[in-house]
Amino acid sequence: MMTALPTHSNSLPAIRRFDAIVFAALAIVMLATRPHSLSEYIHLPETSLASFFVAGFYIRSRLAFPALFVLGFAIDVVTIGVMGGSDFCFTVAYWMLLPAYGAMWLAGRFGAARIGMTPATLPALILLVSFAALLSNAFSSGGFYALSGHFPDATIAGWLPRLERYFPGTLMATLSWTGIAAIAHIAAERFAGLTVPVSSR
């Protein structure tokens, strides 16, 4: 059987190449979906939460988190400043995306270290992604509701209908994109005989 990336110490250059490939793939899907330009035509769901989970799961370097966040910020700045997108969400609450994406990234690290990626562990990973997405949504959507200034009479009771309205779509998009990554991982190991590294190896 072929091994794509051996896990002993001499494989560090190969692991770095793998990290770069994963990051490039995540960057491409974020560029395609975050500005909603391409997704308007082919209806791609937004990938940011899934991207941070996948980055945490696969990429060893902790620099992946700030690099991915800076990429998302740059996309938003260009979308608003150059492409004429709405700046409605661009308030002080924007920085609540740091803990929101951090929750997904840390969940990915936890999943790589404690759960792994096999057909048998998929239910546990689905629960992990779902819980992380809910926590992330509490930071991002809840933070926007409380801190943006658009809702002067913000209360938890007032935020719950927003959670009920928007979170299911966010969860489905996140599970869809992480599911694609899981299928690719399992297929590579089971059918191609490759060893796919994760951040805990």
Contacts in CASP RR format, 6 or more apart in sequence:
PFRMAT RR
TARGET T0000
AUTHOR 0000-0000-0000
METHOD contacts of the structure
MODEL  1
MMTALPTHSNSLPAIRRFDAIVFAALAIVMLATRPHSLSEYIHLPETSLA
SFFVAGFYIRSRLAFPALFVLGFAIDVVTIGVMGGSDFCFTVAYWMLLPA
YGAMWLAGRFGAARIGMTPATLPALILLVSFAALLSNAFSSGGFYALSGH
FPDATIAGWLPRLERYFPGTLMATLSWTGIAAIAHIAAERFAGLTVPVSS
R
1 193 0 8 1.000
2 192 0 8 1.000
2 193 0 8 1.000
2 194 0 8 1.000
3 193 0 8 1.000
3 194 0 8 1.000
3 195 0 8 1.000
4 14 0 8 1.000
4 18 0 8 1.000
4 188 0 8 1.000
4 193 0 8 1.000
4 194 0 8 1.000
4 195 0 8 1.000
4 196 0 8 1.000
5 11 0 8 1.000
5 14 0 8 1.000
5 15 0 8 1.000
5 18 0 8 1.000
5 194 0 8 1.000
5 195 0 8 1.000
5 196 0 8 1.000
5 197 0 8 1.000
6 14 0 8 1.000
6 195 0 8 1.000
7 195 0 8 1.000
7 197 0 8 1.000
7 201 0 8 1.000
15 60 0 8 1.000
15 197 0 8 1.000
18 58 0 8 1.000
18 197 0 8 1.000
19 58 0 8 1.000
19 59 0 8 1.000
19 60 0 8 1.000
19 61 0 8 1.000
19 64 0 8 1.000
22 54 0 8 1.000
22 55 0 8 1.000
22 58 0 8 1.000
22 59 0 8 1.000
23 55 0 8 1.000
23 59 0 8 1.000
23 64 0 8 1.000
23 67 0 8 1.000
23 68 0 8 1.000
26 47 0 8 1.000
26 51 0 8 1.000
26 54 0 8 1.000
26 55 0 8 1.000
26 68 0 8 1.000
27 68 0 8 1.000
27 71 0 8 1.000
29 47 0 8 1.000
29 51 0 8 1.000
29 177 0 8 1.000
30 47 0 8 1.000
30 48 0 8 1.000
30 51 0 8 1.000
30 68 0 8 1.000
30 71 0 8 1.000
30 72 0 8 1.000
30 75 0 8 1.000
31 75 0 8 1.000
32 38 0 8 1.000
32 39 0 8 1.000
32 44 0 8 1.000
33 39 0 8 1.000
33 44 0 8 1.000
33 45 0 8 1.000
33 46 0 8 1.000
33 47 0 8 1.000
34 46 0 8 1.000
34 47 0 8 1.000
34 48 0 8 1.000
34 72 0 8 1.000
34 75 0 8 1.000
34 76 0 8 1.000
34 79 0 8 1.000
35 75 0 8 1.000
35 78 0 8 1.000
35 79 0 8 1.000
35 83 0 8 1.000
36 46 0 8 1.000
36 79 0 8 1.000
37 83 0 8 1.000
38 44 0 8 1.000
39 45 0 8 1.000
39 46 0 8 1.000
45 169 0 8 1.000
45 172 0 8 1.000
45 173 0 8 1.000
45 176 0 8 1.000
45 177 0 8 1.000
46 173 0 8 1.000
47 173 0 8 1.000
47 177 0 8 1.000
48 72 0 8 1.000
48 101 0 8 1.000
49 100 0 8 1.000
49 101 0 8 1.000
49 104 0 8 1.000
49 132 0 8 1.000
49 133 0 8 1.000
49 136 0 8 1.000
49 170 0 8 1.000
49 173 0 8 1.000
49 174 0 8 1.000
50 104 0 8 1.000
50 129 0 8 1.000
50 173 0 8 1.000
50 174 0 8 1.000
50 176 0 8 1.000
50 177 0 8 1.000
50 178 0 8 1.000
50 181 0 8 1.000
51 68 0 8 1.000
51 177 0 8 1.000
52 65 0 8 1.000
52 68 0 8 1.000
52 101 0 8 1.000
52 102 0 8 1.000
52 104 0 8 1.000
52 105 0 8 1.000
53 104 0 8 1.000
53 105 0 8 1.000
53 107 0 8 1.000
53 108 0 8 1.000
53 129 0 8 1.000
53 132 0 8 1.000
53 174 0 8 1.000
53 178 0 8 1.000
54 108 0 8 1.000
54 177 0 8 1.000
54 178 0 8 1.000
54 181 0 8 1.000
55 64 0 8 1.000
55 65 0 8 1.000
55 68 0 8 1.000
55 105 0 8 1.000
55 108 0 8 1.000
56 64 0 8 1.000
56 65 0 8 1.000
56 104 0 8 1.000
56 105 0 8 1.000
56 106 0 8 1.000
56 108 0 8 1.000
56 109 0 8 1.000
56 112 0 8 1.000
56 199 0 8 1.000
57 108 0 8 1.000
57 109 0 8 1.000
57 111 0 8 1.000
57 112 0 8 1.000
57 117 0 8 1.000
57 181 0 8 1.000
57 198 0 8 1.000
57 199 0 8 1.000
58 112 0 8 1.000
58 196 0 8 1.000
58 197 0 8 1.000
58 198 0 8 1.000
58 199 0 8 1.000
59 199 0 8 1.000
60 197 0 8 1.000
60 199 0 8 1.000
65 101 0 8 1.000
65 102 0 8 1.000
65 105 0 8 1.000
68 101 0 8 1.000
69 97 0 8 1.000
69 98 0 8 1.000
69 101 0 8 1.000
76 90 0 8 1.000
76 94 0 8 1.000
79 85 0 8 1.000
80 86 0 8 1.000
80 87 0 8 1.000
80 90 0 8 1.000
88 150 0 8 1.000
89 144 0 8 1.000
89 148 0 8 1.000
91 144 0 8 1.000
91 147 0 8 1.000
91 148 0 8 1.000
91 149 0 8 1.000
91 150 0 8 1.000
92 147 0 8 1.000
92 148 0 8 1.000
93 143 0 8 1.000
93 144 0 8 1.000
93 146 0 8 1.000
93 147 0 8 1.000
93 148 0 8 1.000
93 149 0 8 1.000
96 139 0 8 1.000
96 140 0 8 1.000
96 142 0 8 1.000
96 143 0 8 1.000
96 144 0 8 1.000
96 147 0 8 1.000
97 139 0 8 1.000
97 140 0 8 1.000
99 139 0 8 1.000
100 136 0 8 1.000
100 137 0 8 1.000
100 139 0 8 1.000
100 140 0 8 1.000
101 136 0 8 1.000
102 136 0 8 1.000
103 132 0 8 1.000
103 135 0 8 1.000
103 136 0 8 1.000
103 139 0 8 1.000
104 132 0 8 1.000
104 133 0 8 1.000
104 136 0 8 1.000
106 132 0 8 1.000
107 128 0 8 1.000
107 129 0 8 1.000
107 131 0 8 1.000
107 132 0 8 1.000
108 128 0 8 1.000
108 132 0 8 1.000
108 199 0 8 1.000
109 199 0 8 1.000
109 200 0 8 1.000
110 128 0 8 1.000
111 125 0 8 1.000
111 128 0 8 1.000
111 200 0 8 1.000
112 198 0 8 1.000
112 199 0 8 1.000
112 200 0 8 1.000
112 201 0 8 1.000
113 199 0 8 1.000
113 200 0 8 1.000
115 121 0 8 1.000
115 124 0 8 1.000
115 125 0 8 1.000
115 128 0 8 1.000
116 125 0 8 1.000
116 198 0 8 1.000
117 125 0 8 1.000
117 182 0 8 1.000
117 185 0 8 1.000
117 186 0 8 1.000
117 196 0 8 1.000
117 198 0 8 1.000
118 186 0 8 1.000
119 186 0 8 1.000
122 182 0 8 1.000
125 178 0 8 1.000
125 182 0 8 1.000
126 175 0 8 1.000
129 174 0 8 1.000
129 175 0 8 1.000
129 178 0 8 1.000
130 171 0 8 1.000
130 175 0 8 1.000
133 167 0 8 1.000
133 170 0 8 1.000
133 171 0 8 1.000
133 174 0 8 1.000
133 175 0 8 1.000
134 167 0 8 1.000
134 171 0 8 1.000
137 163 0 8 1.000
137 166 0 8 1.000
137 167 0 8 1.000
137 170 0 8 1.000
138 163 0 8 1.000
141 159 0 8 1.000
141 162 0 8 1.000
141 163 0 8 1.000
141 166 0 8 1.000
141 167 0 8 1.000
142 159 0 8 1.000
142 162 0 8 1.000
142 163 0 8 1.000
144 150 0 8 1.000
145 151 0 8 1.000
145 154 0 8 1.000
145 158 0 8 1.000
145 159 0 8 1.000
145 162 0 8 1.000
146 154 0 8 1.000
146 159 0 8 1.000
185 196 0 8 1.000
188 194 0 8 1.000
188 196 0 8 1.000
189 195 0 8 1.000
189 196 0 8 1.000
END
